[in-house]
Amino acid sequence: MLDKNVKFEDIPLKVPSYKTIEKKVVQLIKELQAAKDFKTGFAVIKRMERFMEKIETQITVISIRYSLNTVDPTISKAQDKMDEMLPLLSNILNQWNKVLVNVPFRKEIEEKWSSYYFVKTENSLKAFDEKIIPELIEINKLSSQYDRILGSAKIEFKGQIYNLSQMGKFSTDKDRQIRKDASIKVDEFFASKEKEIGDIYGQLVLLRDKAAKKLGFKDFTELGYLSLGRVDYDANKVALYRKQIAESVVPVAQKLYKKQAKRVGIPFSKMYSFDYNLSFLSGNPKPAGDTKYLVEAATKMYDDMSKESGEFFRFMRDHHLLDLEARAGKAPGGYMTYLPLYQYPFIFSNFNGTEGDVNVLTHEVGHAFQGYLSGKIKPSDFRMPTLEACEIHSMSMEFFAWPYMKDFFGKDDEKYRFSHLSDAIEFLPYGISIDEFQHWVYAHPTATHEERCKVWLDIQSRYEPHKKYIKEMPCFGHGAAWMRQSHIFGSPFYYIDYTLAQVVAFQFLVEMRKDQPKAWRKYIKLCKCGGKYPFVELLKKNHLRNPFEEGNVKKVIRPLVKVLESFDDSKF
């Protein structure tokens, strides 16, 4: 019997055998085809669920261990095997799905699990066919290659060697020269890898375009949306949403940047890219302690928020499901993932002594809390919603943590709240820049690296006109800064999800300021919905404004401007 009380490091690293998986799934397919009634067939479906939970857990353990140590040859080899196996696994699951959607007792399954179960299944059938397996294998390999390049960064700065995550702390230094020098070093790293990264992306785009056309799509955009499970909105709605951000948020963000320039004592016209990392002359909000201190503060916070959140966070600590500190060989960035067999969320991060460390203990923990609350939902496909909905849980938790910021930042707590909300608003134009860039890329798959960089500069000039680069940063200066955004490589079209979720999370901030207990109950209800509904329907079920509806972005942003005006940022 499975021990669900094991710590993460005690979970065995087991590389699943595709032949074993194929044999088992083929047998279950035969049993499902032979089933003539709901009772018999549903028992087969539940056995398939349990089997796939085991396989998904094994795959996820490998993925986690790889990101924890990208230079370990044994783990790298296991990850390479997964890159090759995953498209094959998609193929055998596709065969299962073809049988599943045609069972004679489909109506009874819909009554048990809702019609959305089959909407998701049919959606996945449209997004995959065995003929695109060669492309998917190469895509996985190239994405891992990109991760390795970024994970291998060894940047010499001030007599020490740092990875990309660790360099982040210098980008917010109060000393302008240090910020500048650190930014130049990061630019130099990307310049040294620009051709290699540009080539990887060019190959990824062509492979995705080829796969889409094999499946009968005009280009990759529609396939990309299907792959993300977007069933109740399309690229046209996203384009109209970007227009709302451009009209209602870009002007607000530009005013905030001008106020920032005044605070740090640099004329707005003389502010460069590295200057915007510093929000205050007194320095950015700095955590009041090290990792151990912050985790203790988070424990106290979640204990106070509610019984459920306190039990959850202590569960994460007790089972060693938090790997937070940066170290050599560790992949950059941060994420939450889920081990379905154990019902364990897992949080990966790279603490670097900045306010971002605290954001991990709210943002990624928000993801994990939803995973924890939805762990028993059946079918398992309904535990996690689509990605834009997932980000609501994380971004909203950042705001629910606001009353506790004194424990994390001491005297900088008000400064943090102001900069947190400012940053969240300023992020929206960047988020739609990434999205518009990707839509252009996949509409022009044969474009050169230089053409992509030129388009990036054009998009940036419209949504982030304040951003300028010094001549000592020629790589980012000529438009290659998009290469830093890993989502562009590994998760095409995902990035807009952060902005959609942010617009929804802002609603929780406004509501909690009026009635915190009521807002928290609403948040818990949203988390417990898991992925039982597509994005737009999920919002409707939980009485949240839909960002795609004309005028809703403006309605959400307007009260936030008043919140910002309630702070006296000159005293920071």
C-alpha positions as CSV (number, residue, x, y, z in Angstrom):
1,M,0.0,0.0,0.0
2,L,1.2,3.5,-0.9
3,D,2.6,5.5,2.1
4,K,1.2,9.0,1.6
5,N,3.3,10.3,4.6
6,V,6.7,10.0,2.9
7,K,8.9,13.0,2.5
8,F,9.7,14.1,-1.1
9,E,13.3,12.9,-1.0
10,D,12.1,9.4,-0.1
11,I,9.9,9.2,-3.2
12,P,11.8,6.8,-5.6
13,L,13.1,8.1,-8.9
14,K,11.6,5.5,-11.3
15,V,11.8,5.9,-15.1
16,P,8.6,4.5,-16.5
17,S,8.8,2.0,-19.3
18,Y,6.8,2.9,-22.3
19,K,6.3,-0.7,-23.3
20,T,4.8,-1.5,-19.9
21,I,2.5,1.5,-20.2
22,E,1.4,0.6,-23.7
23,K,0.7,-3.0,-22.7
24,K,-1.4,-1.9,-19.7
25,V,-3.4,0.8,-21.7
26,V,-4.0,-1.5,-24.7
27,Q,-5.5,-4.0,-22.2
28,L,-7.7,-1.4,-20.6
29,I,-8.8,-0.2,-24.1
30,K,-9.9,-3.7,-24.9
31,E,-11.8,-3.9,-21.7
32,L,-13.5,-0.6,-22.3
33,Q,-14.5,-1.6,-25.8
34,A,-16.0,-4.8,-24.5
35,A,-18.0,-3.1,-21.7
36,K,-21.7,-3.0,-22.6
37,D,-23.0,-1.2,-19.5
38,F,-22.1,1.8,-17.3
39,K,-21.1,-0.2,-14.2
40,T,-18.6,-2.4,-16.1
41,G,-17.2,0.4,-18.2
42,F,-17.0,3.0,-15.4
43,A,-14.9,0.5,-13.3
44,V,-12.5,0.2,-16.3
45,I,-12.3,4.1,-16.5
46,K,-11.5,4.3,-12.8
47,R,-8.7,1.7,-13.1
48,M,-7.3,3.8,-16.0
49,E,-7.4,6.9,-13.7
50,R,-5.5,5.1,-11.0
51,F,-2.9,3.8,-13.4
52,M,-2.3,7.1,-15.0
53,E,-1.9,8.8,-11.6
54,K,1.0,6.5,-11.0
55,I,2.6,7.2,-14.3
56,E,2.1,11.0,-14.1
57,T,3.7,11.0,-10.6
58,Q,6.8,9.1,-11.9
59,I,7.1,11.6,-14.8
60,T,6.7,14.6,-12.4
61,V,9.3,13.3,-10.0
62,I,11.8,13.1,-12.8
63,S,10.9,16.6,-13.9
64,I,11.3,18.1,-10.4
65,R,14.6,16.3,-9.8
66,Y,15.8,17.6,-13.1
67,S,15.0,21.2,-12.3
68,L,16.6,20.7,-8.9
69,N,19.9,19.6,-10.5
70,T,20.1,20.1,-14.3
71,V,23.8,19.0,-14.4
72,D,23.3,15.6,-12.8
73,P,24.0,13.1,-15.6
74,T,21.6,10.4,-14.3
75,I,18.7,12.7,-13.9
76,S,19.5,14.4,-17.2
77,K,19.4,11.0,-18.9
78,A,16.0,10.3,-17.3
79,Q,14.7,13.6,-18.5
80,D,15.9,12.9,-22.0
81,K,14.0,9.6,-21.9
82,M,10.9,11.5,-20.9
83,D,11.3,14.0,-23.7
84,E,11.2,11.0,-26.1
85,M,8.5,9.1,-24.3
86,L,5.9,11.8,-23.7
87,P,4.7,12.1,-27.3
88,L,4.4,8.3,-27.5
89,L,2.4,8.4,-24.3
90,S,0.1,11.1,-25.8
91,N,-0.4,8.7,-28.7
92,I,-1.5,5.7,-26.6
93,L,-3.8,8.0,-24.5
94,N,-5.2,9.4,-27.8
95,Q,-6.2,5.8,-28.7
96,W,-7.9,5.4,-25.3
97,N,-9.8,8.7,-25.8
98,K,-11.0,7.7,-29.2
99,V,-12.7,4.7,-27.6
100,L,-13.9,6.7,-24.5
101,V,-15.8,9.3,-26.5
102,N,-17.8,6.6,-28.3
103,V,-18.8,4.4,-25.4
104,P,-22.6,3.5,-25.4
105,F,-23.0,4.6,-21.8
106,R,-21.5,8.1,-22.4
107,K,-24.7,9.8,-21.1
108,E,-24.4,8.1,-17.7
109,I,-20.7,9.2,-17.5
110,E,-21.8,12.8,-18.3
111,E,-24.4,12.6,-15.5
112,K,-21.7,11.4,-13.1
113,W,-18.9,13.7,-14.2
114,S,-20.6,16.4,-16.3
115,S,-20.4,17.0,-20.1
116,Y,-17.2,19.0,-19.7
117,Y,-15.4,15.7,-19.2
118,F,-16.0,14.8,-22.8
119,V,-15.5,18.4,-24.0
120,K,-11.9,18.2,-22.6
121,T,-11.4,14.7,-24.1
122,E,-12.6,15.7,-27.6
123,N,-10.5,18.8,-27.4
124,S,-7.4,16.7,-26.7
125,L,-8.3,14.5,-29.7
126,K,-8.3,17.5,-32.0
127,A,-4.9,18.6,-30.6
128,F,-3.0,15.4,-31.1
129,D,-2.4,12.6,-33.7
130,E,0.4,10.1,-33.8
131,K,1.6,11.7,-37.1
132,I,3.0,14.6,-35.1
133,I,5.0,12.5,-32.7
134,P,8.3,13.2,-34.4
135,E,7.8,16.9,-34.1
136,L,6.7,16.7,-30.4
137,I,9.8,14.6,-29.5
138,E,12.1,17.3,-31.1
139,I,10.1,20.1,-29.5
140,N,10.7,18.5,-26.0
141,K,14.4,18.0,-26.7
142,L,14.8,21.6,-27.8
143,S,12.9,23.0,-24.8
144,S,15.1,21.0,-22.5
145,Q,18.2,22.3,-24.4
146,Y,17.0,25.9,-23.8
147,D,16.5,25.1,-20.1
148,R,20.1,23.7,-19.9
149,I,21.6,26.8,-21.5
150,L,19.9,29.1,-18.9
151,G,20.6,26.6,-16.0
152,S,24.3,26.4,-17.0
153,A,24.9,30.2,-16.7
154,K,28.0,31.0,-14.6
155,I,28.3,34.8,-14.5
156,E,31.4,36.2,-12.9
157,F,30.5,39.4,-10.9
158,K,32.4,41.1,-8.1
159,G,34.8,38.2,-7.7
160,Q,32.0,35.5,-7.4
161,I,30.2,33.2,-9.7
162,Y,26.4,33.5,-10.0
163,N,23.6,31.9,-12.0
164,L,20.8,34.0,-13.6
165,S,18.5,33.8,-10.6
166,Q,21.3,34.9,-8.2
167,M,22.1,37.9,-10.4
168,G,18.6,39.2,-9.7
169,K,19.6,40.6,-6.3
170,F,22.1,43.0,-8.0
171,S,19.4,44.3,-10.4
172,T,17.6,45.9,-7.5
173,D,20.7,47.4,-5.8
174,K,20.5,51.0,-4.6
175,D,23.8,51.7,-6.3
176,R,23.0,52.6,-9.9
177,Q,26.5,51.5,-11.0
178,I,26.0,48.0,-9.6
179,R,22.6,47.7,-11.3
180,K,24.1,48.8,-14.5
181,D,27.1,46.5,-14.3
182,A,24.9,43.5,-13.3
183,S,22.6,44.2,-16.3
184,I,25.5,44.4,-18.7
185,K,26.8,41.0,-17.4
186,V,23.4,39.4,-18.0
187,D,23.2,41.0,-21.4
188,E,26.7,39.6,-22.2
189,F,25.6,36.1,-21.2
190,F,22.6,36.2,-23.5
191,A,24.8,37.8,-26.3
192,S,27.2,34.8,-26.0
193,K,24.2,32.4,-26.4
194,E,22.1,34.5,-28.7
195,K,22.7,32.6,-31.9
196,E,22.2,29.2,-30.1
197,I,19.0,30.4,-28.4
198,G,17.7,32.1,-31.6
199,D,18.3,28.9,-33.6
200,I,16.5,26.8,-30.9
201,Y,13.5,29.1,-31.1
202,G,13.5,29.1,-34.9
203,Q,13.4,25.3,-34.9
204,L,10.7,25.2,-32.2
205,V,8.5,27.6,-34.3
206,L,8.9,25.6,-37.5
207,L,8.2,22.3,-35.7
208,R,5.1,23.6,-34.1
209,D,3.9,25.1,-37.4
210,K,4.6,21.8,-39.2
211,A,2.7,19.8,-36.5
212,A,-0.3,22.2,-36.8
213,K,-0.4,21.9,-40.5
214,K,-0.2,18.1,-40.3
215,L,-3.4,18.2,-38.2
216,G,-5.1,20.5,-40.7
217,F,-4.8,23.8,-39.0
218,K,-3.8,27.0,-40.8
219,D,-1.0,27.7,-38.3
220,F,0.0,26.8,-34.8
221,T,-2.1,29.5,-33.1
222,E,-5.4,27.4,-33.1
223,L,-3.5,24.3,-32.1
224,G,-1.7,26.2,-29.3
225,Y,-5.1,27.3,-27.9
226,L,-6.6,23.8,-28.1
227,S,-3.5,22.4,-26.4
228,L,-4.1,24.8,-23.5
229,G,-7.7,23.6,-23.1
230,R,-9.2,26.9,-24.2
231,V,-12.7,26.0,-25.1
232,D,-14.7,29.1,-24.3
233,Y,-12.6,31.9,-25.9
234,D,-10.3,32.3,-28.9
235,A,-7.5,34.5,-30.3
236,N,-10.0,37.2,-31.4
237,K,-11.3,37.6,-27.9
238,V,-7.7,37.8,-26.6
239,A,-6.9,40.5,-29.1
240,L,-9.8,42.6,-27.9
241,Y,-8.7,42.0,-24.3
242,R,-5.2,43.2,-25.3
243,K,-6.8,46.3,-26.7
244,Q,-8.5,47.0,-23.3
245,I,-5.2,46.7,-21.6
246,A,-3.6,49.1,-24.1
247,E,-6.4,51.7,-23.5
248,S,-7.0,51.3,-19.8
249,V,-3.7,50.1,-18.3
250,V,-0.8,51.4,-20.4
251,P,-1.5,55.1,-19.5
252,V,-1.8,54.2,-15.8
253,A,1.5,52.2,-15.9
254,Q,3.3,55.1,-17.6
255,K,2.2,57.5,-14.8
256,L,3.5,55.0,-12.3
257,Y,6.9,54.9,-14.1
258,K,7.1,58.7,-14.1
259,K,6.4,58.7,-10.3
260,Q,9.1,56.1,-9.9
261,A,11.6,58.2,-11.8
262,K,10.8,61.1,-9.4
263,R,11.2,58.9,-6.4
264,V,14.6,57.6,-7.4
265,G,15.8,61.0,-8.5
266,I,16.5,60.3,-12.2
267,P,14.8,62.3,-14.9
268,F,12.2,60.1,-16.7
269,S,13.9,60.7,-20.0
270,K,17.2,59.4,-18.6
271,M,15.8,56.2,-17.0
272,Y,17.2,53.0,-18.5
273,S,15.9,49.4,-18.3
274,F,18.1,48.6,-15.2
275,D,16.7,51.7,-13.4
276,Y,13.2,50.4,-13.3
277,N,14.2,47.5,-11.1
278,L,14.7,50.0,-8.2
279,S,11.5,51.4,-7.0
280,F,12.8,53.6,-4.1
281,L,16.0,55.5,-3.3
282,S,15.8,53.9,0.1
283,G,15.9,50.5,-1.7
284,N,13.3,48.0,-2.6
285,P,11.3,46.4,0.2
286,K,13.7,43.9,1.7
287,P,12.7,40.7,3.5
288,A,13.3,41.0,7.2
289,G,15.1,37.6,7.4
290,D,16.6,34.6,5.6
291,T,14.8,31.6,4.2
292,K,14.2,30.0,7.6
293,Y,12.8,33.3,9.0
294,L,10.4,33.7,6.0
295,V,9.1,30.2,6.2
296,E,8.4,30.7,9.9
297,A,6.6,33.9,9.1
298,A,4.6,32.1,6.4
299,T,3.6,29.3,8.8
300,K,2.3,31.9,11.3
301,M,0.4,33.7,8.5
302,Y,-1.3,30.6,7.1
303,D,-2.2,29.4,10.7
304,D,-3.9,32.7,11.2
305,M,-5.7,32.9,7.8
306,S,-7.8,29.8,8.4
307,K,-7.7,26.2,9.8
308,E,-7.5,24.8,6.3
309,S,-4.5,27.0,5.2
310,G,-2.6,26.4,8.4
311,E,-2.9,22.6,8.1
312,F,-2.0,22.8,4.4
313,F,1.2,24.8,4.9
314,R,2.4,22.6,7.8
315,F,1.8,19.6,5.6
316,M,4.0,21.2,2.9
317,R,6.8,21.7,5.5
318,D,6.5,18.3,7.1
319,H,6.7,16.5,3.8
320,H,9.6,18.6,2.5
321,L,7.6,19.9,-0.5
322,L,9.3,23.3,-0.5
323,D,12.7,23.6,-2.3
324,L,13.4,27.3,-2.1
325,E,17.0,28.3,-2.2
326,A,19.1,29.0,-5.3
327,R,22.2,26.8,-5.9
328,A,24.6,25.8,-8.7
329,G,23.0,23.6,-11.3
330,K,19.5,24.4,-10.3
331,A,17.2,25.6,-13.1
332,P,16.1,29.2,-12.9
333,G,12.6,30.4,-12.0
334,G,9.9,29.0,-9.8
335,Y,6.8,26.8,-10.1
336,M,4.3,24.6,-8.4
337,T,3.6,21.1,-9.7
338,Y,1.5,18.2,-8.4
339,L,2.2,14.6,-7.6
340,P,-1.3,13.0,-8.1
341,L,-0.5,9.6,-6.6
342,Y,0.4,11.2,-3.2
343,Q,-1.8,14.2,-3.6
344,Y,1.3,16.3,-2.9
345,P,1.8,19.8,-4.3
346,F,5.5,20.7,-4.7
347,I,7.0,24.2,-4.8
348,F,10.3,25.0,-6.6
349,S,12.0,28.3,-6.4
350,N,15.3,30.2,-6.3
351,F,15.4,32.6,-3.3
352,N,17.9,35.4,-3.8
353,G,17.3,37.8,-0.9
354,T,14.7,40.0,-2.6
355,E,11.0,40.7,-2.2
356,G,10.5,38.0,-4.8
357,D,11.2,35.4,-2.1
358,V,8.1,36.6,-0.2
359,N,6.1,36.5,-3.4
360,V,7.0,32.8,-3.8
361,L,5.6,32.1,-0.3
362,T,2.3,33.7,-1.4
363,H,2.1,33.1,-5.2
364,E,3.3,29.6,-5.5
365,V,1.7,28.7,-2.2
366,G,-1.6,29.9,-3.6
367,H,-1.2,27.4,-6.4
368,A,-0.3,24.6,-4.0
369,F,-3.2,25.5,-1.7
370,Q,-5.6,25.0,-4.6
371,G,-4.0,21.7,-5.5
372,Y,-4.3,20.6,-1.8
373,L,-8.0,21.5,-1.6
374,S,-8.8,19.9,-4.9
375,G,-6.8,16.7,-4.3
376,K,-9.9,14.4,-3.9
377,I,-11.8,15.7,-7.0
378,K,-12.8,13.0,-9.4
379,P,-12.0,12.6,-12.2
380,S,-8.4,13.6,-11.7
381,D,-8.6,15.7,-14.9
382,F,-10.9,18.1,-12.9
383,R,-8.4,18.7,-10.1
384,M,-6.4,21.4,-11.9
385,P,-8.2,24.1,-14.0
386,T,-6.8,25.6,-17.2
387,L,-3.7,27.7,-16.6
388,E,-5.3,31.1,-16.6
389,A,-7.6,30.0,-13.9
390,C,-4.7,28.4,-11.9
391,E,-3.0,31.8,-11.8
392,I,-6.1,33.4,-10.1
393,H,-5.4,31.2,-7.0
394,S,-1.8,32.3,-6.8
395,M,-2.2,36.0,-7.5
396,S,-5.2,36.3,-5.2
397,M,-3.2,34.7,-2.4
398,E,-0.6,37.5,-2.8
399,F,-3.3,40.0,-1.9
400,F,-4.8,37.9,1.0
401,A,-1.3,38.0,2.5
402,W,-1.2,41.9,2.6
403,P,-2.3,42.2,6.2
404,Y,0.7,40.0,7.3
405,M,3.4,41.9,5.4
406,K,4.9,43.5,8.6
407,D,6.0,40.0,9.6
408,F,7.8,39.6,6.3
409,F,9.2,43.1,5.8
410,G,9.2,44.9,9.1
411,K,9.1,48.6,8.6
412,D,9.0,48.1,4.8
413,D,5.5,46.6,4.9
414,E,3.7,49.6,3.5
415,K,6.4,50.1,0.9
416,Y,5.9,46.5,-0.2
417,R,2.1,46.8,-0.6
418,F,2.5,49.9,-2.7
419,S,5.2,48.4,-4.9
420,H,3.4,45.1,-5.1
421,L,0.3,46.7,-6.5
422,S,2.2,49.0,-8.8
423,D,4.2,46.1,-10.1
424,A,1.1,44.1,-10.7
425,I,-0.5,46.9,-12.8
426,E,2.8,47.6,-14.6
427,F,3.1,43.8,-15.5
428,L,0.0,43.8,-17.6
429,P,1.5,45.7,-20.6
430,Y,4.5,43.5,-20.5
431,G,2.3,40.4,-20.4
432,I,0.3,41.4,-23.5
433,S,3.6,42.3,-25.3
434,I,4.7,38.6,-24.9
435,D,1.3,37.4,-26.1
436,E,1.2,39.7,-29.2
437,F,4.8,38.8,-30.0
438,Q,3.9,35.1,-30.0
439,H,0.8,35.6,-32.2
440,W,3.0,37.4,-34.7
441,V,5.7,34.7,-34.6
442,Y,3.3,31.9,-35.3
443,A,1.6,33.9,-38.1
444,H,5.1,34.3,-39.6
445,P,6.9,31.0,-38.8
446,T,9.7,31.5,-41.4
447,A,10.8,34.9,-40.0
448,T,14.4,35.3,-39.1
449,H,15.8,35.9,-35.7
450,E,16.5,39.5,-36.7
451,E,13.0,40.0,-37.9
452,R,11.6,38.7,-34.6
453,C,13.8,41.0,-32.6
454,K,12.6,44.0,-34.7
455,V,9.0,43.1,-34.1
456,W,9.7,42.7,-30.4
457,L,11.1,46.3,-30.3
458,D,8.0,47.6,-32.2
459,I,5.6,45.9,-29.8
460,Q,7.6,47.1,-26.8
461,S,7.6,50.7,-28.0
462,R,3.8,50.6,-28.0
463,Y,3.1,48.9,-24.7
464,E,6.3,49.8,-22.7
465,P,7.5,53.0,-24.4
466,H,9.5,53.9,-21.3
467,K,11.9,51.0,-21.7
468,K,15.4,51.9,-23.1
469,Y,18.7,50.1,-23.2
470,I,22.2,51.5,-22.9
471,K,24.7,50.9,-25.7
472,E,26.6,48.5,-23.4
473,M,23.6,46.2,-23.6
474,P,23.5,45.5,-27.4
475,C,21.8,42.1,-27.2
476,F,18.7,43.3,-25.4
477,G,19.0,46.7,-27.1
478,H,18.5,45.3,-30.6
479,G,15.4,43.4,-29.5
480,A,16.5,40.1,-28.1
481,A,15.2,40.6,-24.5
482,W,12.3,38.2,-25.3
483,M,14.8,35.3,-25.1
484,R,14.8,35.6,-21.3
485,Q,11.1,34.6,-21.1
486,S,11.1,30.8,-20.9
487,H,7.3,30.5,-21.5
488,I,7.9,31.6,-25.1
489,F,10.0,28.5,-25.6
490,G,8.3,25.8,-23.5
491,S,4.7,27.0,-23.1
492,P,3.6,29.0,-26.2
493,F,0.6,31.3,-25.6
494,Y,0.6,30.6,-21.9
495,Y,1.9,34.0,-20.8
496,I,-1.4,35.9,-21.4
497,D,-2.9,33.7,-18.7
498,Y,-1.0,35.6,-16.0
499,T,-2.5,38.9,-17.1
500,L,-6.1,37.5,-17.3
501,A,-5.7,36.0,-13.8
502,Q,-4.2,39.3,-12.5
503,V,-7.3,41.2,-13.7
504,V,-9.5,38.7,-11.8
505,A,-7.2,38.7,-8.7
506,F,-7.5,42.4,-8.5
507,Q,-11.2,41.9,-7.8
508,F,-10.3,39.9,-4.7
509,L,-8.1,42.8,-3.5
510,V,-11.0,45.2,-3.8
511,E,-13.5,42.8,-2.2
512,M,-11.2,41.9,0.8
513,R,-10.8,45.6,1.6
514,K,-14.6,45.8,2.0
515,D,-15.2,42.4,3.7
516,Q,-12.2,40.1,4.2
517,P,-14.1,37.1,5.6
518,K,-16.6,37.1,2.7
519,A,-13.8,37.5,0.1
520,W,-11.9,34.6,1.7
521,R,-14.9,32.3,1.6
522,K,-15.4,33.2,-2.1
523,Y,-11.7,32.4,-2.7
524,I,-11.9,29.0,-0.9
525,K,-15.0,28.2,-3.0
526,L,-13.1,29.1,-6.2
527,C,-10.1,26.9,-5.2
528,K,-12.4,23.9,-4.4
529,C,-14.0,24.2,-7.9
530,G,-10.6,22.9,-9.2
531,G,-10.9,22.4,-12.9
532,K,-14.6,21.4,-13.1
533,Y,-15.4,24.3,-15.4
534,P,-13.7,26.1,-18.3
535,F,-12.3,29.6,-17.6
536,V,-15.3,31.8,-18.5
537,E,-17.8,29.5,-16.9
538,L,-15.6,29.3,-13.8
539,L,-15.7,33.1,-13.5
540,K,-19.5,33.1,-13.9
541,K,-20.0,30.4,-11.3
542,N,-17.9,32.4,-8.8
543,H,-19.4,35.9,-9.6
544,L,-16.2,37.3,-11.0
545,R,-15.9,39.8,-13.9
546,N,-14.9,38.3,-17.2
547,P,-11.9,40.2,-18.6
548,F,-13.0,39.6,-22.2
549,E,-16.1,41.7,-21.8
550,E,-15.7,45.2,-23.1
551,G,-15.3,47.7,-20.3
552,N,-14.5,45.2,-17.6
553,V,-10.7,45.9,-17.5
554,K,-11.5,49.6,-16.9
555,K,-14.0,48.8,-14.2
556,V,-11.3,46.6,-12.4
557,I,-8.5,49.1,-12.7
558,R,-10.4,52.2,-11.6
559,P,-10.6,51.4,-7.9
560,L,-6.9,50.2,-7.9
561,V,-5.8,53.7,-8.9
562,K,-7.6,55.0,-5.7
563,V,-5.9,52.3,-3.6
564,L,-2.5,53.5,-4.9
565,E,-3.4,57.1,-4.3
566,S,-4.0,56.2,-0.6
567,F,-0.3,55.6,-0.2
568,D,2.2,58.5,0.3
569,D,5.0,57.0,-1.9
570,S,7.2,60.1,-1.2
571,K,7.9,58.8,2.3
572,F,9.3,55.5,1.0
